[in-house]
Amino acid sequence: MKFTFDRDAMIREISIAQEIISAKQAADIRSNVALYASNNTLTLKATDSKVNFESQIPIQIMEEGSTTIFCDKFMGILTALPEGEIEFNQETDSSSETAINVVIRPVGKKIKFQIKSISAEKFPNFSSADEVPYFDVPAHEFKEMITQTVFAVSDDITRLFMNGVFFEKKEDNLILVATDGKRLSYDSKQVLAGVSDFPSVIIPPKILNIIAKRAPDEGNIAIAVVDKMIFFRFGTYKFGSVLIEGQIPNYERVIPEKQDHNFRVTKSDLNNALKRVALMVDKKAGRLYFNISSGVLKITSQNMEMGNADEEIPCEYDGDNYVIALNYRYVDEPLKVMEAEKITFEFTEEMKPVTMRPEPAGDFFHVIMPMQKE
């Protein structure tokens, strides 16, 4: 096996493989990226047994073949080499069934790395969805849906059904919902014609974060849901992920049908106030107090060991005074992903759910359960 490739093109692919691979031991085949060279094309594959990745780049082949190489060390070598064409040469070693030497060197330079590899025959097979029906979703819209929901996933391993993002098609809409039991993030987008029905599923956040990071802003993402797998395709990339088993609670029961009051603040005012007041937040409880009165929102934090902080910002509100205790993170995380000049908070009572929306209202919103006041 011998070929040459462009260093920067390979780095782009290997950086994605690194995000997939969770094992970091050279002896573990799942720590390796698999390389298949044929027809002047290099196919790369990586897996952590649950999330799979496949891509292709053009190369110049002198000898076709396949192998696997320790991903992290390969990336380290690539980043240490100068830009330009790199030669990859797998030297046959008849004395070993598993360890084969690979020589990596920049063309025309007196630099050489030699690294052991493992036969591609030992690389795990993973499910392919080449023949199943895909449906197309605008990449920009699907990435926005991920951004507005994935951060609200629970990290409680005893509640697996909350460890992912709920994905369903309802009438003419695609819906993503994430919750940890104390907050809920929801986004819905009207789908294009031709999207076939599929069963509601729970998608692990790892694959969604990769798609949000790697998918382009233009064009479409092709999606397929098959049995216990979900697949994504765009450009030369193919991704697959095992789905989370379980049934998410009826999220629609958590979403308030009607709320009696609302106040509106400028996002920049709220963001700056949160940064300052959060300096005195009790890290364990994370409690903030929103004191709402006509024209003014006062945000207060208390730390029994250190002290307290408060700040007043203008708000559009005219009504009775209310004090609502909210988790700082549950306000800050949605705020970071809401691209709007103004944010509206809707509520009914101090201990009933609060809804955060952009102003004007969009396809998404965030529901927060208040905390007990102390």
Contacts in CASP RR format, 6 or more apart in sequence:
PFRMAT RR
TARGET T0000
AUTHOR 0000-0000-0000
METHOD contacts of the structure
MODEL  1
MKFTFDRDAMIREISIAQEIISAKQAADIRSNVALYASNNTLTLKATDSK
VNFESQIPIQIMEEGSTTIFCDKFMGILTALPEGEIEFNQETDSSSETAI
NVVIRPVGKKIKFQIKSISAEKFPNFSSADEVPYFDVPAHEFKEMITQTV
FAVSDDITRLFMNGVFFEKKEDNLILVATDGKRLSYDSKQVLAGVSDFPS
VIIPPKILNIIAKRAPDEGNIAIAVVDKMIFFRFGTYKFGSVLIEGQIPN
YERVIPEKQDHNFRVTKSDLNNALKRVALMVDKKAGRLYFNISSGVLKIT
SQNMEMGNADEEIPCEYDGDNYVIALNYRYVDEPLKVMEAEKITFEFTEE
MKPVTMRPEPAGDFFHVIMPMQKE
1 37 0 8 1.000
1 63 0 8 1.000
1 64 0 8 1.000
1 65 0 8 1.000
1 66 0 8 1.000
1 67 0 8 1.000
1 88 0 8 1.000
1 89 0 8 1.000
1 90 0 8 1.000
2 61 0 8 1.000
2 62 0 8 1.000
2 63 0 8 1.000
2 87 0 8 1.000
2 88 0 8 1.000
2 89 0 8 1.000
2 90 0 8 1.000
3 37 0 8 1.000
3 42 0 8 1.000
3 59 0 8 1.000
3 60 0 8 1.000
3 61 0 8 1.000
3 62 0 8 1.000
3 63 0 8 1.000
3 87 0 8 1.000
3 88 0 8 1.000
4 59 0 8 1.000
4 60 0 8 1.000
4 62 0 8 1.000
4 85 0 8 1.000
4 86 0 8 1.000
4 87 0 8 1.000
4 88 0 8 1.000
4 107 0 8 1.000
5 42 0 8 1.000
5 57 0 8 1.000
5 59 0 8 1.000
5 60 0 8 1.000
5 85 0 8 1.000
5 86 0 8 1.000
5 88 0 8 1.000
6 57 0 8 1.000
6 84 0 8 1.000
6 85 0 8 1.000
6 86 0 8 1.000
7 78 0 8 1.000
7 81 0 8 1.000
7 82 0 8 1.000
7 83 0 8 1.000
7 84 0 8 1.000
7 85 0 8 1.000
7 86 0 8 1.000
7 106 0 8 1.000
8 83 0 8 1.000
8 84 0 8 1.000
9 57 0 8 1.000
9 58 0 8 1.000
10 57 0 8 1.000
10 78 0 8 1.000
10 86 0 8 1.000
11 75 0 8 1.000
11 78 0 8 1.000
11 79 0 8 1.000
13 44 0 8 1.000
13 55 0 8 1.000
13 57 0 8 1.000
14 33 0 8 1.000
14 44 0 8 1.000
14 71 0 8 1.000
14 74 0 8 1.000
14 75 0 8 1.000
14 78 0 8 1.000
15 75 0 8 1.000
16 46 0 8 1.000
16 53 0 8 1.000
16 55 0 8 1.000
16 210 0 8 1.000
16 214 0 8 1.000
16 237 0 8 1.000
17 33 0 8 1.000
17 44 0 8 1.000
17 46 0 8 1.000
17 53 0 8 1.000
17 71 0 8 1.000
18 71 0 8 1.000
18 72 0 8 1.000
18 75 0 8 1.000
19 210 0 8 1.000
19 213 0 8 1.000
20 46 0 8 1.000
20 47 0 8 1.000
20 48 0 8 1.000
20 51 0 8 1.000
20 52 0 8 1.000
20 53 0 8 1.000
20 210 0 8 1.000
21 30 0 8 1.000
21 31 0 8 1.000
21 33 0 8 1.000
21 46 0 8 1.000
21 47 0 8 1.000
21 48 0 8 1.000
21 71 0 8 1.000
21 72 0 8 1.000
22 30 0 8 1.000
22 48 0 8 1.000
23 30 0 8 1.000
23 31 0 8 1.000
23 48 0 8 1.000
24 31 0 8 1.000
24 72 0 8 1.000
25 31 0 8 1.000
26 70 0 8 1.000
26 73 0 8 1.000
26 116 0 8 1.000
29 68 0 8 1.000
29 118 0 8 1.000
29 122 0 8 1.000
29 123 0 8 1.000
29 124 0 8 1.000
30 47 0 8 1.000
30 48 0 8 1.000
30 49 0 8 1.000
30 124 0 8 1.000
31 70 0 8 1.000
31 71 0 8 1.000
31 72 0 8 1.000
32 68 0 8 1.000
32 69 0 8 1.000
32 70 0 8 1.000
32 71 0 8 1.000
32 117 0 8 1.000
32 118 0 8 1.000
32 123 0 8 1.000
33 44 0 8 1.000
33 45 0 8 1.000
33 46 0 8 1.000
33 68 0 8 1.000
33 69 0 8 1.000
33 71 0 8 1.000
33 74 0 8 1.000
34 44 0 8 1.000
34 45 0 8 1.000
34 46 0 8 1.000
34 66 0 8 1.000
34 67 0 8 1.000
34 68 0 8 1.000
34 120 0 8 1.000
34 123 0 8 1.000
35 42 0 8 1.000
35 43 0 8 1.000
35 44 0 8 1.000
35 66 0 8 1.000
35 67 0 8 1.000
35 68 0 8 1.000
35 69 0 8 1.000
35 88 0 8 1.000
35 120 0 8 1.000
36 42 0 8 1.000
36 43 0 8 1.000
36 44 0 8 1.000
36 45 0 8 1.000
36 65 0 8 1.000
36 66 0 8 1.000
36 120 0 8 1.000
37 43 0 8 1.000
37 59 0 8 1.000
37 61 0 8 1.000
37 63 0 8 1.000
37 64 0 8 1.000
37 65 0 8 1.000
37 66 0 8 1.000
38 61 0 8 1.000
38 64 0 8 1.000
38 65 0 8 1.000
39 61 0 8 1.000
40 58 0 8 1.000
40 59 0 8 1.000
40 60 0 8 1.000
40 61 0 8 1.000
41 56 0 8 1.000
41 57 0 8 1.000
41 58 0 8 1.000
41 59 0 8 1.000
42 56 0 8 1.000
42 57 0 8 1.000
42 58 0 8 1.000
42 59 0 8 1.000
43 54 0 8 1.000
43 55 0 8 1.000
43 56 0 8 1.000
44 53 0 8 1.000
44 54 0 8 1.000
44 55 0 8 1.000
44 56 0 8 1.000
44 57 0 8 1.000
45 52 0 8 1.000
45 53 0 8 1.000
45 54 0 8 1.000
45 123 0 8 1.000
45 126 0 8 1.000
46 52 0 8 1.000
46 53 0 8 1.000
46 71 0 8 1.000
47 53 0 8 1.000
47 124 0 8 1.000
47 126 0 8 1.000
49 124 0 8 1.000
50 204 0 8 1.000
50 206 0 8 1.000
50 241 0 8 1.000
50 242 0 8 1.000
51 204 0 8 1.000
51 206 0 8 1.000
51 207 0 8 1.000
51 210 0 8 1.000
51 239 0 8 1.000
51 240 0 8 1.000
51 241 0 8 1.000
51 242 0 8 1.000
52 126 0 8 1.000
52 127 0 8 1.000
52 238 0 8 1.000
52 239 0 8 1.000
52 240 0 8 1.000
52 241 0 8 1.000
53 237 0 8 1.000
53 238 0 8 1.000
53 239 0 8 1.000
53 240 0 8 1.000
54 237 0 8 1.000
54 238 0 8 1.000
54 239 0 8 1.000
55 236 0 8 1.000
55 237 0 8 1.000
55 238 0 8 1.000
56 236 0 8 1.000
57 236 0 8 1.000
65 90 0 8 1.000
66 120 0 8 1.000
67 90 0 8 1.000
67 100 0 8 1.000
67 102 0 8 1.000
67 117 0 8 1.000
67 118 0 8 1.000
67 119 0 8 1.000
67 120 0 8 1.000
68 117 0 8 1.000
68 118 0 8 1.000
68 119 0 8 1.000
68 120 0 8 1.000
68 122 0 8 1.000
68 123 0 8 1.000
69 102 0 8 1.000
69 115 0 8 1.000
69 117 0 8 1.000
69 118 0 8 1.000
70 115 0 8 1.000
70 117 0 8 1.000
73 115 0 8 1.000
74 104 0 8 1.000
74 115 0 8 1.000
77 104 0 8 1.000
77 113 0 8 1.000
77 115 0 8 1.000
78 86 0 8 1.000
81 104 0 8 1.000
81 106 0 8 1.000
81 111 0 8 1.000
82 106 0 8 1.000
82 109 0 8 1.000
82 111 0 8 1.000
84 106 0 8 1.000
84 107 0 8 1.000
85 106 0 8 1.000
85 107 0 8 1.000
86 104 0 8 1.000
86 105 0 8 1.000
86 106 0 8 1.000
86 107 0 8 1.000
87 103 0 8 1.000
87 104 0 8 1.000
87 105 0 8 1.000
87 106 0 8 1.000
87 107 0 8 1.000
88 102 0 8 1.000
88 103 0 8 1.000
88 104 0 8 1.000
89 102 0 8 1.000
89 103 0 8 1.000
89 104 0 8 1.000
89 105 0 8 1.000
90 100 0 8 1.000
90 101 0 8 1.000
90 102 0 8 1.000
90 117 0 8 1.000
91 100 0 8 1.000
91 101 0 8 1.000
91 102 0 8 1.000
91 103 0 8 1.000
92 100 0 8 1.000
93 99 0 8 1.000
93 100 0 8 1.000
93 101 0 8 1.000
97 119 0 8 1.000
98 118 0 8 1.000
98 119 0 8 1.000
98 122 0 8 1.000
99 116 0 8 1.000
99 117 0 8 1.000
99 118 0 8 1.000
100 116 0 8 1.000
100 117 0 8 1.000
100 118 0 8 1.000
100 119 0 8 1.000
101 114 0 8 1.000
101 115 0 8 1.000
101 116 0 8 1.000
101 117 0 8 1.000
102 114 0 8 1.000
102 115 0 8 1.000
102 116 0 8 1.000
102 117 0 8 1.000
103 112 0 8 1.000
103 113 0 8 1.000
103 114 0 8 1.000
104 112 0 8 1.000
104 113 0 8 1.000
104 114 0 8 1.000
104 115 0 8 1.000
105 111 0 8 1.000
105 112 0 8 1.000
105 113 0 8 1.000
126 240 0 8 1.000
127 226 0 8 1.000
127 229 0 8 1.000
127 240 0 8 1.000
129 224 0 8 1.000
129 226 0 8 1.000
129 229 0 8 1.000
129 231 0 8 1.000
129 240 0 8 1.000
132 224 0 8 1.000
132 226 0 8 1.000
132 231 0 8 1.000
133 196 0 8 1.000
133 224 0 8 1.000
134 222 0 8 1.000
134 223 0 8 1.000
134 224 0 8 1.000
134 231 0 8 1.000
134 233 0 8 1.000
135 191 0 8 1.000
135 194 0 8 1.000
135 195 0 8 1.000
135 196 0 8 1.000
135 222 0 8 1.000
135 223 0 8 1.000
135 224 0 8 1.000
136 192 0 8 1.000
136 195 0 8 1.000
136 220 0 8 1.000
136 221 0 8 1.000
136 222 0 8 1.000
136 223 0 8 1.000
137 174 0 8 1.000
137 189 0 8 1.000
137 191 0 8 1.000
137 192 0 8 1.000
137 195 0 8 1.000
137 220 0 8 1.000
137 221 0 8 1.000
137 223 0 8 1.000
138 192 0 8 1.000
138 219 0 8 1.000
138 220 0 8 1.000
138 221 0 8 1.000
139 215 0 8 1.000
139 216 0 8 1.000
139 217 0 8 1.000
139 218 0 8 1.000
139 219 0 8 1.000
139 220 0 8 1.000
139 221 0 8 1.000
139 234 0 8 1.000
140 217 0 8 1.000
140 218 0 8 1.000
140 219 0 8 1.000
141 189 0 8 1.000
142 174 0 8 1.000
142 189 0 8 1.000
142 211 0 8 1.000
142 215 0 8 1.000
142 221 0 8 1.000
142 223 0 8 1.000
143 211 0 8 1.000
143 212 0 8 1.000
143 215 0 8 1.000
143 217 0 8 1.000
144 187 0 8 1.000
144 189 0 8 1.000
144 364 0 8 1.000
145 174 0 8 1.000
145 176 0 8 1.000
145 187 0 8 1.000
145 189 0 8 1.000
145 364 0 8 1.000
146 165 0 8 1.000
146 176 0 8 1.000
146 208 0 8 1.000
146 209 0 8 1.000
146 211 0 8 1.000
146 212 0 8 1.000
147 212 0 8 1.000
147 337 0 8 1.000
148 176 0 8 1.000
148 185 0 8 1.000
148 186 0 8 1.000
148 187 0 8 1.000
148 334 0 8 1.000
148 337 0 8 1.000
148 338 0 8 1.000
148 364 0 8 1.000
148 366 0 8 1.000
149 165 0 8 1.000
149 176 0 8 1.000
149 177 0 8 1.000
149 178 0 8 1.000
149 185 0 8 1.000
149 186 0 8 1.000
149 187 0 8 1.000
149 364 0 8 1.000
150 165 0 8 1.000
150 178 0 8 1.000
150 205 0 8 1.000
150 208 0 8 1.000
150 209 0 8 1.000
150 212 0 8 1.000
151 178 0 8 1.000
151 185 0 8 1.000
151 333 0 8 1.000
151 334 0 8 1.000
151 337 0 8 1.000
152 178 0 8 1.000
152 179 0 8 1.000
152 180 0 8 1.000
152 183 0 8 1.000
152 184 0 8 1.000
152 185 0 8 1.000
152 333 0 8 1.000
152 366 0 8 1.000
153 162 0 8 1.000
153 163 0 8 1.000
153 164 0 8 1.000
153 165 0 8 1.000
153 178 0 8 1.000
153 180 0 8 1.000
153 205 0 8 1.000
154 162 0 8 1.000
154 163 0 8 1.000
154 164 0 8 1.000
154 179 0 8 1.000
154 180 0 8 1.000
154 181 0 8 1.000
155 163 0 8 1.000
155 180 0 8 1.000
156 162 0 8 1.000
156 163 0 8 1.000
156 180 0 8 1.000
157 163 0 8 1.000
160 244 0 8 1.000
160 245 0 8 1.000
160 246 0 8 1.000
161 202 0 8 1.000
161 244 0 8 1.000
161 246 0 8 1.000
161 247 0 8 1.000
161 248 0 8 1.000
161 249 0 8 1.000
162 179 0 8 1.000
162 180 0 8 1.000
162 181 0 8 1.000
162 248 0 8 1.000
163 202 0 8 1.000
163 204 0 8 1.000
163 205 0 8 1.000
163 244 0 8 1.000
164 178 0 8 1.000
164 202 0 8 1.000
164 203 0 8 1.000
164 204 0 8 1.000
164 205 0 8 1.000
164 244 0 8 1.000
165 176 0 8 1.000
165 177 0 8 1.000
165 178 0 8 1.000
165 202 0 8 1.000
165 203 0 8 1.000
165 205 0 8 1.000
165 208 0 8 1.000
166 175 0 8 1.000
166 176 0 8 1.000
166 177 0 8 1.000
166 178 0 8 1.000
166 200 0 8 1.000
166 201 0 8 1.000
166 202 0 8 1.000
166 203 0 8 1.000
166 248 0 8 1.000
166 251 0 8 1.000
167 174 0 8 1.000
167 175 0 8 1.000
167 176 0 8 1.000
167 200 0 8 1.000
167 201 0 8 1.000
167 202 0 8 1.000
167 203 0 8 1.000
167 225 0 8 1.000
167 230 0 8 1.000
168 174 0 8 1.000
168 175 0 8 1.000
168 200 0 8 1.000
168 201 0 8 1.000
169 175 0 8 1.000
169 191 0 8 1.000
169 195 0 8 1.000
169 197 0 8 1.000
169 198 0 8 1.000
170 188 0 8 1.000
172 190 0 8 1.000
172 191 0 8 1.000
173 188 0 8 1.000
173 189 0 8 1.000
173 190 0 8 1.000
173 191 0 8 1.000
174 188 0 8 1.000
174 189 0 8 1.000
174 191 0 8 1.000
174 195 0 8 1.000
175 186 0 8 1.000
175 187 0 8 1.000
175 188 0 8 1.000
176 186 0 8 1.000
176 187 0 8 1.000
176 188 0 8 1.000
177 184 0 8 1.000
177 185 0 8 1.000
177 186 0 8 1.000
177 187 0 8 1.000
177 248 0 8 1.000
177 251 0 8 1.000
178 184 0 8 1.000
178 185 0 8 1.000
179 185 0 8 1.000
179 248 0 8 1.000
179 249 0 8 1.000
179 251 0 8 1.000
179 254 0 8 1.000
181 369 0 8 1.000
182 327 0 8 1.000
182 330 0 8 1.000
182 368 0 8 1.000
182 369 0 8 1.000
183 327 0 8 1.000
183 330 0 8 1.000
183 366 0 8 1.000
183 367 0 8 1.000
183 368 0 8 1.000
183 369 0 8 1.000
184 251 0 8 1.000
184 254 0 8 1.000
184 255 0 8 1.000
184 366 0 8 1.000
184 367 0 8 1.000
185 334 0 8 1.000
185 364 0 8 1.000
185 365 0 8 1.000
185 366 0 8 1.000
185 367 0 8 1.000
186 251 0 8 1.000
186 255 0 8 1.000
186 364 0 8 1.000
186 365 0 8 1.000
186 366 0 8 1.000
186 367 0 8 1.000
187 363 0 8 1.000
187 364 0 8 1.000
188 363 0 8 1.000
188 364 0 8 1.000
189 363 0 8 1.000
198 225 0 8 1.000
199 225 0 8 1.000
200 248 0 8 1.000
201 225 0 8 1.000
201 230 0 8 1.000
201 243 0 8 1.000
202 243 0 8 1.000
202 244 0 8 1.000
202 245 0 8 1.000
202 246 0 8 1.000
202 248 0 8 1.000
203 230 0 8 1.000
203 241 0 8 1.000
203 243 0 8 1.000
203 244 0 8 1.000
204 241 0 8 1.000
204 242 0 8 1.000
204 243 0 8 1.000
204 244 0 8 1.000
206 241 0 8 1.000
207 230 0 8 1.000
207 232 0 8 1.000
207 239 0 8 1.000
207 240 0 8 1.000
207 241 0 8 1.000
210 239 0 8 1.000
211 221 0 8 1.000
211 232 0 8 1.000
211 239 0 8 1.000
214 237 0 8 1.000
215 221 0 8 1.000
215 232 0 8 1.000
215 234 0 8 1.000
216 234 0 8 1.000
216 235 0 8 1.000
219 234 0 8 1.000
220 234 0 8 1.000
221 232 0 8 1.000
221 233 0 8 1.000
221 234 0 8 1.000
222 232 0 8 1.000
222 233 0 8 1.000
222 234 0 8 1.000
223 230 0 8 1.000
223 231 0 8 1.000
223 232 0 8 1.000
224 230 0 8 1.000
224 231 0 8 1.000
225 231 0 8 1.000
225 243 0 8 1.000
228 242 0 8 1.000
228 243 0 8 1.000
228 245 0 8 1.000
229 240 0 8 1.000
229 241 0 8 1.000
229 242 0 8 1.000
229 243 0 8 1.000
230 240 0 8 1.000
230 241 0 8 1.000
230 243 0 8 1.000
231 238 0 8 1.000
231 239 0 8 1.000
231 240 0 8 1.000
231 241 0 8 1.000
232 238 0 8 1.000
232 239 0 8 1.000
232 240 0 8 1.000
233 239 0 8 1.000
254 353 0 8 1.000
254 367 0 8 1.000
255 355 0 8 1.000
255 367 0 8 1.000
256 346 0 8 1.000
256 348 0 8 1.000
256 352 0 8 1.000
256 353 0 8 1.000
256 355 0 8 1.000
256 367 0 8 1.000
258 348 0 8 1.000
259 346 0 8 1.000
259 347 0 8 1.000
259 348 0 8 1.000
259 355 0 8 1.000
260 347 0 8 1.000
260 348 0 8 1.000
261 317 0 8 1.000
261 319 0 8 1.000
261 322 0 8 1.000
261 346 0 8 1.000
261 347 0 8 1.000
261 348 0 8 1.000
262 317 0 8 1.000
262 344 0 8 1.000
262 345 0 8 1.000
262 346 0 8 1.000
262 347 0 8 1.000
263 292 0 8 1.000
263 297 0 8 1.000
263 315 0 8 1.000
263 316 0 8 1.000
263 317 0 8 1.000
263 344 0 8 1.000
263 345 0 8 1.000
264 315 0 8 1.000
264 316 0 8 1.000
264 317 0 8 1.000
264 342 0 8 1.000
264 343 0 8 1.000
264 344 0 8 1.000
264 345 0 8 1.000
264 359 0 8 1.000
265 297 0 8 1.000
265 313 0 8 1.000
265 314 0 8 1.000
265 315 0 8 1.000
265 316 0 8 1.000
265 342 0 8 1.000
265 343 0 8 1.000
265 345 0 8 1.000
266 313 0 8 1.000
266 314 0 8 1.000
266 341 0 8 1.000
266 342 0 8 1.000
266 343 0 8 1.000
267 335 0 8 1.000
267 338 0 8 1.000
267 340 0 8 1.000
267 341 0 8 1.000
267 342 0 8 1.000
267 343 0 8 1.000
268 341 0 8 1.000
269 313 0 8 1.000
269 314 0 8 1.000
270 297 0 8 1.000
270 313 0 8 1.000
270 335 0 8 1.000
270 343 0 8 1.000
271 335 0 8 1.000
273 299 0 8 1.000
273 311 0 8 1.000
273 313 0 8 1.000
274 288 0 8 1.000
274 299 0 8 1.000
274 328 0 8 1.000
274 331 0 8 1.000
274 332 0 8 1.000
274 335 0 8 1.000
276 309 0 8 1.000
276 311 0 8 1.000
277 288 0 8 1.000
277 299 0 8 1.000
277 300 0 8 1.000
277 301 0 8 1.000
277 309 0 8 1.000
277 310 0 8 1.000
277 311 0 8 1.000
278 288 0 8 1.000
278 301 0 8 1.000
278 328 0 8 1.000
278 332 0 8 1.000
279 301 0 8 1.000
279 309 0 8 1.000
280 301 0 8 1.000
280 302 0 8 1.000
280 303 0 8 1.000
280 306 0 8 1.000
280 307 0 8 1.000
280 308 0 8 1.000
280 309 0 8 1.000
281 287 0 8 1.000
281 288 0 8 1.000
281 301 0 8 1.000
281 303 0 8 1.000
281 328 0 8 1.000
282 301 0 8 1.000
282 302 0 8 1.000
282 303 0 8 1.000
282 304 0 8 1.000
285 371 0 8 1.000
286 327 0 8 1.000
286 328 0 8 1.000
286 329 0 8 1.000
287 301 0 8 1.000
287 302 0 8 1.000
287 325 0 8 1.000
287 326 0 8 1.000
287 327 0 8 1.000
287 328 0 8 1.000
287 371 0 8 1.000
287 374 0 8 1.000
288 299 0 8 1.000
288 300 0 8 1.000
288 301 0 8 1.000
288 325 0 8 1.000
288 326 0 8 1.000
288 327 0 8 1.000
288 328 0 8 1.000
288 331 0 8 1.000
289 298 0 8 1.000
289 299 0 8 1.000
289 300 0 8 1.000
289 301 0 8 1.000
289 302 0 8 1.000
289 323 0 8 1.000
289 324 0 8 1.000
289 325 0 8 1.000
289 373 0 8 1.000
290 297 0 8 1.000
290 298 0 8 1.000
290 299 0 8 1.000
290 322 0 8 1.000
290 323 0 8 1.000
290 324 0 8 1.000
290 325 0 8 1.000
290 326 0 8 1.000
290 345 0 8 1.000
291 297 0 8 1.000
291 298 0 8 1.000
291 299 0 8 1.000
291 300 0 8 1.000
291 321 0 8 1.000
291 322 0 8 1.000
291 323 0 8 1.000
292 315 0 8 1.000
292 317 0 8 1.000
292 321 0 8 1.000
292 322 0 8 1.000
292 323 0 8 1.000
292 324 0 8 1.000
293 317 0 8 1.000
293 319 0 8 1.000
293 321 0 8 1.000
294 317 0 8 1.000
294 318 0 8 1.000
294 319 0 8 1.000
295 314 0 8 1.000
295 315 0 8 1.000
295 316 0 8 1.000
295 317 0 8 1.000
295 318 0 8 1.000
296 312 0 8 1.000
296 313 0 8 1.000
296 314 0 8 1.000
296 315 0 8 1.000
297 312 0 8 1.000
297 313 0 8 1.000
297 314 0 8 1.000
297 315 0 8 1.000
297 317 0 8 1.000
298 310 0 8 1.000
298 311 0 8 1.000
298 312 0 8 1.000
299 310 0 8 1.000
299 311 0 8 1.000
299 312 0 8 1.000
299 313 0 8 1.000
300 308 0 8 1.000
300 309 0 8 1.000
300 310 0 8 1.000
301 308 0 8 1.000
301 309 0 8 1.000
301 310 0 8 1.000
301 328 0 8 1.000
302 308 0 8 1.000
322 347 0 8 1.000
322 350 0 8 1.000
323 350 0 8 1.000
323 373 0 8 1.000
324 347 0 8 1.000
324 350 0 8 1.000
324 354 0 8 1.000
324 370 0 8 1.000
325 370 0 8 1.000
325 371 0 8 1.000
325 372 0 8 1.000
325 373 0 8 1.000
325 374 0 8 1.000
326 354 0 8 1.000
326 368 0 8 1.000
326 370 0 8 1.000
326 371 0 8 1.000
327 368 0 8 1.000
327 371 0 8 1.000
330 366 0 8 1.000
330 368 0 8 1.000
331 356 0 8 1.000
331 368 0 8 1.000
334 356 0 8 1.000
334 366 0 8 1.000
335 343 0 8 1.000
335 356 0 8 1.000
338 356 0 8 1.000
338 358 0 8 1.000
339 358 0 8 1.000
340 358 0 8 1.000
340 359 0 8 1.000
340 360 0 8 1.000
341 359 0 8 1.000
342 358 0 8 1.000
342 359 0 8 1.000
343 356 0 8 1.000
343 357 0 8 1.000
343 358 0 8 1.000
343 359 0 8 1.000
344 356 0 8 1.000
344 357 0 8 1.000
344 358 0 8 1.000
344 359 0 8 1.000
344 361 0 8 1.000
345 354 0 8 1.000
345 355 0 8 1.000
345 356 0 8 1.000
346 354 0 8 1.000
346 355 0 8 1.000
346 357 0 8 1.000
347 353 0 8 1.000
347 354 0 8 1.000
347 355 0 8 1.000
350 370 0 8 1.000
350 373 0 8 1.000
351 370 0 8 1.000
351 372 0 8 1.000
352 370 0 8 1.000
353 367 0 8 1.000
353 368 0 8 1.000
353 369 0 8 1.000
353 370 0 8 1.000
354 367 0 8 1.000
354 368 0 8 1.000
354 369 0 8 1.000
354 370 0 8 1.000
355 365 0 8 1.000
355 366 0 8 1.000
355 367 0 8 1.000
355 368 0 8 1.000
356 365 0 8 1.000
356 366 0 8 1.000
356 367 0 8 1.000
356 368 0 8 1.000
357 365 0 8 1.000
357 366 0 8 1.000
358 364 0 8 1.000
END
